[in-house]
Amino acid sequence: MDMEEIDIPTDWRALQAAGHAQGYSYVCVAVDHHLSGLIELRPAIRPEVKQLVQKLKKRKLSLYILSGDHEQVTRALAQELGIEHYVAEVLPADKAAFVERLQANGASVCFVGDGINDAIALKKANVSVSLHGASTVATDAASVVLMDGDLAKLGRLFEIAAGLKGNLRGDLLASFVPGAVAIAGVFILHLGVLPAFLIGMGGFTAGIANAMLPRWVAGNEEKTESKA
């Protein structure tokens, strides 16, 4: 409005300032270069977010809010959610630059966004998450899309990732430890071919069983839920 030289009355600016202090945003509407009104925008927090934030904090994760909104609005949102770190009034490129700074300090970044202005940061992050129904640019840029639009599933995503990490570690041990034992047994204990082969096959079988374990557990959970 200032760039268009449209005058905003002092009492309207005071109303804006009071609203910003409470976490509200305003859009000015002008018709034929005359101010016609203000649209007040109040941020609505998804009902699952507060519980999700607590779950993520229990995982010792550092949480950040990157917002293009005003400082007061962003601060109020961060305080309500219990998130210590926030950056307000950032442009799309600034979000991506902030992600790169975290990565330069050795952090692995999971970025969650659903808007066009999040696309660059989504591409820069180590893992990017968007929601079904978000802007096409955001879902195309994200590596994970939550198809039911429920952010609570983000906690489940971290559980799956932790389970995969543990499963891969078990597979690695099952692959190398029996082989190392078999080789050491041949050279130190003078094992024959058959015992060494059986040790190696035992590790191979353990690796396959470990790889199938998540599917077996998921199948049992599905059966339990269907009975309930």
C-alpha positions as CSV (number, residue, x, y, z in Angstrom):
1,M,0.0,0.0,0.0
2,D,2.9,2.4,0.8
3,M,4.5,1.6,-2.6
4,E,1.2,2.4,-4.3
5,E,0.9,5.6,-2.2
6,I,-2.4,4.5,-0.7
7,D,-2.9,6.1,2.7
8,I,-3.5,3.9,5.7
9,P,-5.1,5.8,8.6
10,T,-3.2,5.9,11.9
11,D,-5.9,4.1,13.8
12,W,-5.8,1.2,11.2
13,R,-2.1,0.9,11.7
14,A,-2.6,0.8,15.4
15,L,-5.1,-2.0,14.9
16,Q,-2.6,-3.9,12.8
17,A,0.1,-3.5,15.4
18,A,-2.2,-4.7,18.2
19,G,-3.2,-7.7,16.0
20,H,0.4,-8.6,15.2
21,A,1.2,-8.6,19.0
22,Q,-1.5,-11.3,19.3
23,G,-0.2,-13.4,16.4
24,Y,-2.6,-12.2,13.7
25,S,-1.8,-11.0,10.2
26,Y,-3.6,-8.5,8.0
27,V,-4.2,-8.1,4.3
28,C,-5.1,-4.6,3.1
29,V,-7.7,-4.3,0.4
30,A,-7.9,-1.2,-1.8
31,V,-10.4,-0.4,-4.6
32,D,-9.6,2.4,-7.2
33,H,-6.6,3.5,-5.1
34,H,-8.7,3.9,-1.9
35,L,-8.3,1.7,1.1
36,S,-11.5,-0.3,1.6
37,G,-10.8,-2.6,4.4
38,L,-8.6,-5.1,6.3
39,I,-8.8,-8.9,6.2
40,E,-7.6,-10.4,9.5
41,L,-5.9,-13.7,9.3
42,R,-5.5,-15.9,12.4
43,P,-3.2,-18.9,12.2
44,A,-4.9,-22.2,12.9
45,I,-2.8,-24.9,14.4
46,R,-3.5,-28.5,13.3
47,P,-4.9,-30.5,16.2
48,E,-2.2,-33.1,16.0
49,V,0.8,-30.7,15.9
50,K,1.2,-30.1,19.6
51,Q,1.4,-33.8,20.4
52,L,3.7,-34.3,17.4
53,V,6.1,-31.6,18.6
54,Q,6.4,-33.3,22.0
55,K,7.2,-36.7,20.3
56,L,9.9,-35.1,18.2
57,K,11.4,-33.3,21.2
58,K,11.6,-36.6,23.0
59,R,13.8,-37.8,20.1
60,K,16.2,-35.0,21.0
61,L,15.6,-33.3,17.7
62,S,16.1,-29.5,17.2
63,L,12.9,-28.0,15.9
64,Y,12.7,-24.7,13.9
65,I,9.9,-22.6,12.5
66,L,10.8,-20.8,9.2
67,S,8.0,-18.4,8.3
68,G,7.5,-15.5,6.0
69,D,5.0,-14.0,8.5
70,H,5.7,-11.2,10.9
71,E,8.0,-11.5,13.9
72,Q,5.2,-11.3,16.4
73,V,3.0,-13.8,14.6
74,T,5.8,-16.3,14.3
75,R,7.0,-15.8,17.9
76,A,3.5,-16.4,19.2
77,L,3.2,-19.6,17.2
78,A,6.6,-20.8,18.4
79,Q,5.6,-20.1,22.1
80,E,2.3,-21.9,21.7
81,L,3.9,-25.0,20.3
82,G,6.9,-25.0,22.6
83,I,9.4,-24.6,19.8
84,E,12.5,-22.6,20.9
85,H,14.0,-21.7,17.5
86,Y,12.1,-19.6,14.9
87,V,12.9,-17.3,12.0
88,A,10.3,-14.8,10.8
89,E,9.9,-12.7,7.6
90,V,12.0,-15.1,5.5
91,L,11.8,-15.3,1.7
92,P,11.8,-18.7,-0.1
93,A,15.5,-18.4,-0.9
94,D,16.2,-17.5,2.8
95,K,14.6,-20.8,3.9
96,A,16.9,-22.7,1.5
97,A,19.9,-20.8,2.8
98,F,19.0,-21.5,6.4
99,V,18.8,-25.3,5.6
100,E,22.2,-25.1,3.9
101,R,23.7,-23.4,7.0
102,L,22.4,-26.1,9.3
103,Q,23.9,-28.7,6.9
104,A,27.2,-26.9,6.9
105,N,27.2,-27.2,10.7
106,G,26.9,-31.0,10.4
107,A,23.1,-31.3,10.8
108,S,20.9,-33.6,8.8
109,V,17.8,-31.6,8.0
110,C,14.2,-32.8,7.6
111,F,12.1,-30.0,6.1
112,V,8.3,-30.1,6.3
113,G,6.4,-27.7,3.9
114,D,3.3,-27.5,1.8
115,G,3.6,-24.2,-0.1
116,I,5.2,-22.9,-3.2
117,N,7.6,-20.8,-1.2
118,D,8.9,-24.0,0.5
119,A,9.9,-25.7,-2.7
120,I,13.6,-24.6,-2.8
121,A,14.1,-25.6,0.9
122,L,12.4,-29.0,0.2
123,K,14.9,-29.7,-2.5
124,K,17.9,-28.6,-0.4
125,A,17.0,-30.7,2.7
126,N,18.3,-34.2,3.4
127,V,14.8,-35.4,3.8
128,S,11.7,-33.4,2.7
129,V,8.1,-34.0,3.7
130,S,4.9,-32.6,2.3
131,L,1.2,-33.4,2.5
132,H,-1.4,-34.6,0.1
133,G,-3.4,-31.6,-1.0
134,A,-0.4,-29.2,-0.8
135,S,0.8,-27.2,-3.7
136,T,1.9,-29.3,-6.7
137,V,5.4,-27.7,-6.5
138,A,5.8,-28.8,-2.9
139,T,4.7,-32.4,-3.4
140,D,6.9,-32.7,-6.5
141,A,9.9,-31.4,-4.6
142,A,9.3,-33.6,-1.5
143,S,10.9,-36.9,-1.0
144,V,8.0,-38.1,1.2
145,V,4.3,-37.2,0.8
146,L,1.9,-38.0,3.7
147,M,-1.1,-39.2,1.6
148,D,-3.7,-38.8,4.3
149,G,-2.6,-35.2,5.1
150,D,-2.1,-36.0,8.8
151,L,1.1,-34.6,10.3
152,A,1.0,-37.1,13.1
153,K,2.4,-39.6,10.6
154,L,5.6,-37.7,10.7
155,G,6.4,-39.3,14.1
156,R,5.7,-42.7,12.5
157,L,8.1,-41.8,9.7
158,F,10.9,-41.3,12.2
159,E,10.0,-44.6,13.9
160,I,10.3,-46.4,10.5
161,A,13.6,-44.7,9.8
162,A,15.0,-45.7,13.2
163,G,13.7,-49.3,12.6
164,L,15.3,-49.4,9.2
165,K,18.6,-48.2,10.6
166,G,18.6,-50.9,13.2
167,N,17.6,-53.5,10.7
168,L,20.4,-52.6,8.3
169,R,22.9,-52.7,11.2
170,G,21.7,-56.2,12.0
171,D,22.0,-57.3,8.4
172,L,25.5,-55.9,8.3
173,L,26.5,-57.9,11.3
174,A,24.9,-61.0,10.0
175,S,26.8,-60.6,6.8
176,F,30.3,-60.0,8.1
177,V,30.5,-61.6,11.5
178,P,29.9,-65.2,10.5
179,G,32.2,-64.8,7.5
180,A,34.9,-63.4,9.7
181,V,34.4,-66.3,12.2
182,A,34.6,-68.8,9.4
183,I,37.8,-67.4,8.0
184,A,39.4,-67.1,11.4
185,G,38.2,-70.7,12.2
186,V,39.9,-72.0,9.0
187,F,43.3,-70.3,9.8
188,I,43.3,-70.6,13.6
189,L,41.2,-73.6,14.5
190,H,41.8,-75.4,11.2
191,L,38.1,-75.9,10.5
192,G,37.2,-77.9,7.5
193,V,35.2,-76.8,4.5
194,L,31.9,-78.1,5.8
195,P,31.9,-76.3,9.2
196,A,33.1,-73.1,7.6
197,F,30.3,-73.4,5.0
198,L,27.7,-74.0,7.7
199,I,28.8,-71.0,9.7
200,G,28.6,-68.8,6.6
201,M,25.2,-70.2,5.7
202,G,24.0,-69.6,9.2
203,G,24.9,-65.9,8.9
204,F,23.2,-65.8,5.5
205,T,20.0,-67.3,7.0
206,A,20.1,-64.9,9.9
207,G,20.4,-62.0,7.5
208,I,17.4,-63.1,5.5
209,A,15.4,-63.6,8.7
210,N,16.4,-60.2,10.0
211,A,15.4,-58.5,6.7
212,M,12.0,-60.2,6.9
213,L,11.4,-59.3,10.5
214,P,9.7,-55.9,9.9
215,R,7.2,-57.4,7.6
216,W,6.5,-60.2,10.0
217,V,5.9,-57.7,12.8
218,A,3.7,-55.6,10.6
219,G,1.7,-58.6,9.6
220,N,1.1,-59.6,13.3
221,E,0.0,-56.0,14.1
222,E,-2.4,-56.0,11.2
223,K,-3.9,-59.3,12.4
224,T,-4.2,-57.9,15.9
225,E,-6.0,-54.7,14.7
226,S,-8.4,-56.7,12.5
227,K,-9.4,-58.9,15.4
228,A,-9.9,-55.8,17.6
